[in-house]
Amino acid sequence: MWLHNLCFLARFNSQVVRLLTGIEIHPGATIGHRLFIDHGMGVVIGETAIVGDDVTIYQGVTLGGTGKEKGKRHPTIGNNVSIGSGAKLLGNITIGENCRIGAGSVVLRNVPDNATVVGVPGHMVLRAGKRVVITDPKEISDPLSDVIIKLGAEVHELRQRFQDHTHEALNAEPDISIDQESAASGNGKKKFSPADLFGDDYQI
Ligand SMILES: CC(C)(COP(=O)(O)OP(=O)(O)OC[C@H]1O[C@@H](n2cnc3c(N)ncnc32)[C@H](O)[C@@H]1OP(=O)(O)O)[C@@H](O)C(=O)NCCC(=O)NCCS
Protein backbone atom coordinates (compact mmCIF):
# COMPACT_ATOMS: atom_id res chain seq x y z
CA MET A 1 0.00 0.00 0.00
CA TRP A 2 2.80 2.41 1.02
CA LEU A 3 4.69 1.72 -2.21
CA HIS A 4 1.54 2.33 -4.24
CA ASN A 5 1.05 5.75 -2.64
CA LEU A 6 -1.91 4.56 -0.55
CA CYS A 7 -0.25 6.18 2.45
CA PHE A 8 -3.40 6.91 4.45
CA LEU A 9 -4.68 3.32 4.12
CA ALA A 10 -1.24 1.93 4.99
CA ARG A 11 -1.01 4.17 8.06
CA PHE A 12 -4.59 3.30 9.10
CA ASN A 13 -3.81 -0.41 8.80
CA SER A 14 -0.61 0.04 10.84
CA GLN A 15 -2.47 1.91 13.60
CA VAL A 16 -5.26 -0.70 13.81
CA VAL A 17 -2.65 -3.45 14.17
CA ARG A 18 -0.89 -1.35 16.80
CA LEU A 19 -4.13 -1.05 18.78
CA LEU A 20 -4.62 -4.81 18.67
CA THR A 21 -1.05 -5.99 19.28
CA GLY A 22 0.97 -3.08 20.73
CA ILE A 23 3.36 -3.48 17.79
CA GLU A 24 3.91 -0.43 15.58
CA ILE A 25 5.59 -1.15 12.26
CA HIS A 26 5.75 1.85 9.95
CA PRO A 27 4.32 0.84 6.59
CA GLY A 28 7.46 2.14 4.88
CA ALA A 29 9.74 -0.30 6.79
CA THR A 30 11.30 -3.20 4.87
CA ILE A 31 10.71 -6.49 6.65
CA GLY A 32 12.40 -9.77 5.68
CA HIS A 33 11.01 -13.28 5.77
CA ARG A 34 10.04 -15.07 8.99
CA LEU A 35 10.31 -12.09 11.37
CA PHE A 36 9.26 -13.39 14.81
CA ILE A 37 8.08 -10.83 17.36
CA ASP A 38 7.76 -12.61 20.69
CA HIS A 39 5.19 -11.22 23.17
CA GLY A 40 4.63 -8.09 21.01
CA MET A 41 3.77 -5.02 23.08
CA GLY A 42 5.87 -1.91 22.81
CA VAL A 43 7.77 -2.88 19.64
CA VAL A 44 8.37 0.06 17.30
CA ILE A 45 9.95 -0.27 13.85
CA GLY A 46 10.65 3.01 12.05
CA GLU A 47 9.99 4.02 8.47
CA THR A 48 13.46 3.50 7.00
CA ALA A 49 14.33 0.40 9.06
CA ILE A 50 15.37 -2.70 7.13
CA VAL A 51 14.96 -6.06 8.87
CA GLY A 52 16.62 -9.16 7.38
CA ASP A 53 15.37 -12.73 7.33
CA ASP A 54 14.87 -14.95 10.40
CA VAL A 55 15.09 -12.09 12.88
CA THR A 56 13.66 -12.47 16.41
CA ILE A 57 12.50 -9.41 18.33
CA TYR A 58 11.25 -9.44 21.92
CA GLN A 59 8.85 -7.03 23.56
CA GLY A 60 9.73 -3.37 24.01
CA VAL A 61 12.31 -3.20 21.20
CA THR A 62 12.70 0.07 19.28
CA LEU A 63 14.31 0.31 15.85
CA GLY A 64 14.18 4.08 15.85
CA GLY A 65 15.90 7.29 14.84
CA THR A 66 18.14 9.49 16.97
CA GLY A 67 16.20 12.57 15.91
CA LYS A 68 19.40 14.01 14.40
CA GLU A 69 19.38 12.28 11.00
CA LYS A 70 17.36 12.78 7.85
CA GLY A 71 16.61 10.32 5.04
CA LYS A 72 17.69 6.78 6.04
CA ARG A 73 17.58 7.26 9.80
CA HIS A 74 16.61 3.86 11.22
CA PRO A 75 18.67 0.67 11.68
CA THR A 76 19.40 -2.07 9.17
CA ILE A 77 19.26 -5.50 10.80
CA GLY A 78 21.10 -8.45 9.21
CA ASN A 79 19.76 -11.97 8.84
CA ASN A 80 19.37 -14.26 11.83
CA VAL A 81 19.67 -11.53 14.47
CA SER A 82 18.06 -11.77 17.91
CA ILE A 83 17.17 -8.53 19.72
CA GLY A 84 16.47 -8.88 23.47
CA SER A 85 13.57 -7.30 25.26
CA GLY A 86 13.67 -3.54 25.75
CA ALA A 87 16.69 -3.01 23.48
CA LYS A 88 16.86 0.33 21.68
CA LEU A 89 18.67 0.44 18.35
CA LEU A 90 18.89 4.03 17.18
CA GLY A 91 20.05 5.75 14.02
CA ASN A 92 21.17 4.61 10.60
CA ILE A 93 23.33 1.79 11.94
CA THR A 94 23.90 -1.70 10.61
CA ILE A 95 23.67 -4.80 12.76
CA GLY A 96 25.59 -7.65 11.11
CA GLU A 97 24.34 -11.15 10.51
CA ASN A 98 23.88 -13.64 13.38
CA CYS A 99 24.24 -10.94 16.05
CA ARG A 100 22.61 -10.99 19.47
CA ILE A 101 21.60 -7.76 21.14
CA GLY A 102 21.22 -8.01 24.92
CA ALA A 103 18.03 -7.13 26.73
CA GLY A 104 17.96 -3.47 27.69
CA SER A 105 20.89 -2.44 25.47
CA VAL A 106 21.06 0.91 23.72
CA VAL A 107 22.95 0.42 20.46
CA LEU A 108 24.16 3.52 18.60
CA ARG A 109 27.01 2.13 16.46
CA ASN A 110 27.40 -0.46 13.71
CA VAL A 111 27.84 -4.01 14.94
CA PRO A 112 29.94 -6.53 12.95
CA ASP A 113 28.68 -10.02 12.05
CA ASN A 114 28.44 -12.73 14.75
CA ALA A 115 28.74 -10.30 17.66
CA THR A 116 26.94 -10.13 21.00
CA VAL A 117 26.34 -6.58 22.23
CA VAL A 118 25.10 -5.60 25.70
CA GLY A 119 24.79 -2.54 27.88
CA VAL A 120 24.28 1.19 27.67
CA PRO A 121 25.86 2.32 25.45
CA GLY A 122 25.94 -1.04 23.71
CA HIS A 123 29.38 -2.62 23.57
CA MET A 124 30.56 -5.90 22.16
CA VAL A 125 31.28 -8.65 24.71
CA LEU A 126 31.43 -11.70 22.48
CA ARG A 127 32.39 -12.27 18.87
CA ALA A 128 31.84 -15.68 17.33
CA GLY A 129 31.35 -16.96 20.88
CA LYS A 130 34.65 -15.58 22.25
CA ARG A 131 35.16 -12.76 24.76
CA VAL A 132 36.65 -9.71 23.11
CA VAL A 133 38.44 -6.48 23.88
CA ILE A 134 38.24 -4.20 20.90
CA THR A 135 41.47 -2.57 19.73
CA ASP A 136 40.22 -1.19 16.43
CA PRO A 137 38.29 2.00 17.22
CA LYS A 138 36.46 1.72 13.90
CA GLU A 139 34.91 -1.58 15.00
CA ILE A 140 32.60 -0.46 17.77
CA SER A 141 32.74 1.87 20.73
CA ASP A 142 33.41 -0.04 23.93
CA PRO A 143 34.13 2.13 26.99
CA LEU A 144 35.70 -0.75 28.96
CA SER A 145 38.01 -1.70 26.10
CA ASP A 146 38.98 1.95 25.64
CA VAL A 147 40.07 2.18 29.27
CA ILE A 148 42.03 -1.09 29.14
CA ILE A 149 43.79 -0.03 25.93
CA LYS A 150 44.70 3.38 27.37
CA LEU A 151 46.00 1.81 30.62
CA GLY A 152 48.04 -0.72 28.62
CA ALA A 153 49.64 2.08 26.58
CA GLU A 154 50.37 4.11 29.72
CA VAL A 155 51.94 1.14 31.53
CA HIS A 156 54.10 0.50 28.45
CA GLU A 157 55.29 4.13 28.38
CA LEU A 158 55.96 4.25 32.13
CA ARG A 159 57.97 1.02 31.97
CA GLN A 160 59.97 2.46 29.10
CA ARG A 161 60.72 5.68 31.01
CA PHE A 162 61.56 3.78 34.19
CA GLN A 163 63.99 1.55 32.32
CA ASP A 164 65.61 4.52 30.54
CA HIS A 165 66.02 6.25 33.90
CA THR A 166 67.28 3.39 36.06
CA HIS A 167 68.66 0.96 33.42
CA GLU A 168 67.04 -1.69 35.57
CA ALA A 169 65.71 -4.80 33.82
CA LEU A 170 61.98 -5.34 34.28
CA ASN A 171 59.96 -8.50 33.98
CA ALA A 172 58.74 -9.07 30.44
CA GLU A 173 55.02 -9.11 31.22
CA PRO A 174 53.21 -6.86 33.70
CA ASP A 175 50.96 -8.90 35.96
CA ILE A 176 47.57 -7.79 37.18
CA SER A 177 47.29 -7.72 40.97
CA ILE A 178 43.92 -8.42 42.46
CA ASP A 179 42.87 -8.37 46.07
CA GLN A 180 41.57 -11.80 46.89
CA GLU A 181 40.34 -11.75 50.47
CA SER A 182 39.18 -15.29 50.15
CA ALA A 183 42.25 -16.49 48.28
CA ALA A 184 43.54 -19.77 49.57
CA SER A 185 47.13 -18.52 49.32
CA GLY A 186 46.97 -17.04 52.82
CA ASN A 187 48.32 -13.48 52.59
CA GLY A 188 45.12 -12.20 50.95
CA LYS A 189 46.88 -11.01 47.79
CA LYS A 190 47.23 -13.15 44.70
CA LYS A 191 48.77 -12.33 41.34
CA PHE A 192 47.07 -13.25 38.11
CA SER A 193 48.30 -12.94 34.56
CA PRO A 194 45.74 -11.88 31.91
CA ALA A 195 45.70 -15.48 30.70
CA ASP A 196 44.79 -16.68 34.21
CA LEU A 197 41.99 -14.17 34.35
CA PHE A 198 40.51 -14.51 30.91
CA GLY A 199 41.66 -17.88 29.61
CA ASP A 200 43.18 -18.75 26.23
CA ASP A 201 40.18 -17.58 24.28
CA TYR A 202 40.53 -13.93 25.25
CA GLN A 203 41.31 -11.83 22.15
CA ILE A 204 43.10 -8.47 22.30
C1 LIG B 1 22.91 -10.84 25.34
C2 LIG B 1 22.59 -12.32 25.56
C3 LIG B 1 22.04 -12.90 24.26
C4 LIG B 1 23.95 -12.94 25.92
O1 LIG B 1 23.83 -14.31 26.15
P1 LIG B 1 25.13 -15.26 26.24
O2 LIG B 1 25.77 -15.40 24.91
O3 LIG B 1 24.72 -16.48 26.95
O4 LIG B 1 26.19 -14.41 27.03
P2 LIG B 1 26.52 -14.44 28.60
O5 LIG B 1 25.28 -14.69 29.39
O6 LIG B 1 27.70 -15.33 28.78
O7 LIG B 1 26.95 -12.93 28.85
C5 LIG B 1 28.18 -12.41 28.43
C6 LIG B 1 28.46 -11.18 29.27
O8 LIG B 1 27.48 -10.17 28.99
C7 LIG B 1 26.76 -9.82 30.18
N1 LIG B 1 25.35 -9.66 29.78
C8 LIG B 1 24.54 -10.60 29.22
N2 LIG B 1 23.35 -10.07 28.93
C9 LIG B 1 23.39 -8.79 29.32
C10 LIG B 1 22.44 -7.72 29.27
N3 LIG B 1 21.24 -7.91 28.77
N4 LIG B 1 22.83 -6.52 29.74
C11 LIG B 1 24.08 -6.32 30.26
N5 LIG B 1 25.02 -7.29 30.32
C12 LIG B 1 24.67 -8.51 29.87
C13 LIG B 1 26.96 -10.98 31.13
O9 LIG B 1 26.89 -10.57 32.46
C14 LIG B 1 28.35 -11.45 30.75
O10 LIG B 1 29.31 -10.61 31.33
P3 LIG B 1 30.47 -11.23 32.28
O11 LIG B 1 31.08 -12.34 31.50
O12 LIG B 1 31.38 -10.08 32.50
O13 LIG B 1 29.76 -11.69 33.49
C15 LIG B 1 21.51 -12.53 26.67
O14 LIG B 1 22.08 -12.26 27.94
C16 LIG B 1 20.27 -11.63 26.50
O15 LIG B 1 20.21 -10.48 26.93
N6 LIG B 1 19.25 -12.21 25.82
C17 LIG B 1 17.97 -11.52 25.60
C18 LIG B 1 16.86 -12.47 26.02
C19 LIG B 1 15.53 -11.77 26.14
O16 LIG B 1 15.34 -10.61 25.84
N7 LIG B 1 14.56 -12.52 26.57
C20 LIG B 1 13.23 -12.01 26.72
C21 LIG B 1 12.30 -13.16 26.88
S1 LIG B 1 10.69 -12.60 27.18
The ligand as an SDF file (V2000), in Angstrom:
LIG
                    3D

 48 50  0  0  0  0  0  0  0  0999 V2000
   22.9130  -10.8380   25.3450 C   0  0  0  0  0  0  0  0  0  0  0  0
   22.5860  -12.3160   25.5550 C   0  0  0  0  0  0  0  0  0  0  0  0
   22.0370  -12.8990   24.2580 C   0  0  0  0  0  0  0  0  0  0  0  0
   23.9460  -12.9450   25.9250 C   0  0  0  0  0  0  0  0  0  0  0  0
   23.8280  -14.3130   26.1530 O   0  0  0  0  0  0  0  0  0  0  0  0
   25.1340  -15.2590   26.2370 P   0  0  0  0  0  0  0  0  0  0  0  0
   25.7730  -15.4040   24.9120 O   0  0  0  0  0  0  0  0  0  0  0  0
   24.7210  -16.4780   26.9530 O   0  0  0  0  0  0  0  0  0  0  0  0
   26.1930  -14.4150   27.0310 O   0  0  0  0  0  0  0  0  0  0  0  0
   26.5210  -14.4380   28.6010 P   0  0  0  0  0  0  0  0  0  0  0  0
   25.2850  -14.6850   29.3870 O   0  0  0  0  0  0  0  0  0  0  0  0
   27.7010  -15.3280   28.7830 O   0  0  0  0  0  0  0  0  0  0  0  0
   26.9450  -12.9270   28.8540 O   0  0  0  0  0  0  0  0  0  0  0  0
   28.1760  -12.4060   28.4250 C   0  0  0  0  0  0  0  0  0  0  0  0
   28.4650  -11.1810   29.2680 C   0  0  0  0  0  0  0  0  0  0  0  0
   27.4820  -10.1690   28.9850 O   0  0  0  0  0  0  0  0  0  0  0  0
   26.7640   -9.8240   30.1760 C   0  0  0  0  0  0  0  0  0  0  0  0
   25.3520   -9.6600   29.7780 N   0  0  0  0  0  0  0  0  0  0  0  0
   24.5440  -10.5980   29.2190 C   0  0  0  0  0  0  0  0  0  0  0  0
   23.3550  -10.0710   28.9250 N   0  0  0  0  0  0  0  0  0  0  0  0
   23.3910   -8.7890   29.3160 C   0  0  0  0  0  0  0  0  0  0  0  0
   22.4410   -7.7240   29.2730 C   0  0  0  0  0  0  0  0  0  0  0  0
   21.2370   -7.9070   28.7670 N   0  0  0  0  0  0  0  0  0  0  0  0
   22.8350   -6.5190   29.7350 N   0  0  0  0  0  0  0  0  0  0  0  0
   24.0760   -6.3240   30.2580 C   0  0  0  0  0  0  0  0  0  0  0  0
   25.0250   -7.2950   30.3210 N   0  0  0  0  0  0  0  0  0  0  0  0
   24.6730   -8.5110   29.8660 C   0  0  0  0  0  0  0  0  0  0  0  0
   26.9640  -10.9790   31.1300 C   0  0  0  0  0  0  0  0  0  0  0  0
   26.8890  -10.5670   32.4610 O   0  0  0  0  0  0  0  0  0  0  0  0
   28.3510  -11.4540   30.7540 C   0  0  0  0  0  0  0  0  0  0  0  0
   29.3100  -10.6090   31.3270 O   0  0  0  0  0  0  0  0  0  0  0  0
   30.4720  -11.2280   32.2770 P   0  0  0  0  0  0  0  0  0  0  0  0
   31.0800  -12.3410   31.5050 O   0  0  0  0  0  0  0  0  0  0  0  0
   31.3830  -10.0760   32.5030 O   0  0  0  0  0  0  0  0  0  0  0  0
   29.7630  -11.6920   33.4860 O   0  0  0  0  0  0  0  0  0  0  0  0
   21.5120  -12.5300   26.6750 C   0  0  0  0  0  0  0  0  0  0  0  0
   22.0770  -12.2580   27.9430 O   0  0  0  0  0  0  0  0  0  0  0  0
   20.2740  -11.6290   26.5020 C   0  0  0  0  0  0  0  0  0  0  0  0
   20.2130  -10.4790   26.9320 O   0  0  0  0  0  0  0  0  0  0  0  0
   19.2480  -12.2080   25.8150 N   0  0  0  0  0  0  0  0  0  0  0  0
   17.9730  -11.5240   25.6050 C   0  0  0  0  0  0  0  0  0  0  0  0
   16.8620  -12.4710   26.0160 C   0  0  0  0  0  0  0  0  0  0  0  0
   15.5310  -11.7700   26.1390 C   0  0  0  0  0  0  0  0  0  0  0  0
   15.3420  -10.6100   25.8390 O   0  0  0  0  0  0  0  0  0  0  0  0
   14.5600  -12.5180   26.5660 N   0  0  0  0  0  0  0  0  0  0  0  0
   13.2290  -12.0080   26.7210 C   0  0  0  0  0  0  0  0  0  0  0  0
   12.3010  -13.1580   26.8810 C   0  0  0  0  0  0  0  0  0  0  0  0
   10.6900  -12.6010   27.1800 S   0  0  0  0  0  0  0  0  0  0  0  0
  1  2  1  0
  2  3  1  0
  2  4  1  0
  2 36  1  0
  4  5  1  0
  5  6  1  0
  6  7  2  0
  6  8  1  0
  6  9  1  0
  9 10  1  0
 10 11  2  0
 10 12  1  0
 10 13  1  0
 13 14  1  0
 14 15  1  0
 15 16  1  0
 15 30  1  0
 16 17  1  0
 17 18  1  0
 17 28  1  0
 18 19  1  0
 18 27  1  0
 19 20  2  0
 20 21  1  0
 21 22  1  0
 21 27  2  0
 22 23  1  0
 22 24  2  0
 24 25  1  0
 25 26  2  0
 26 27  1  0
 28 29  1  0
 28 30  1  0
 30 31  1  0
 31 32  1  0
 32 33  2  0
 32 34  1  0
 32 35  1  0
 36 37  1  0
 36 38  1  0
 38 39  2  0
 38 40  1  0
 40 41  1  0
 41 42  1  0
 42 43  1  0
 43 44  2  0
 43 45  1  0
 45 46  1  0
 46 47  1  0
 47 48  1  0
M  END
$$$$
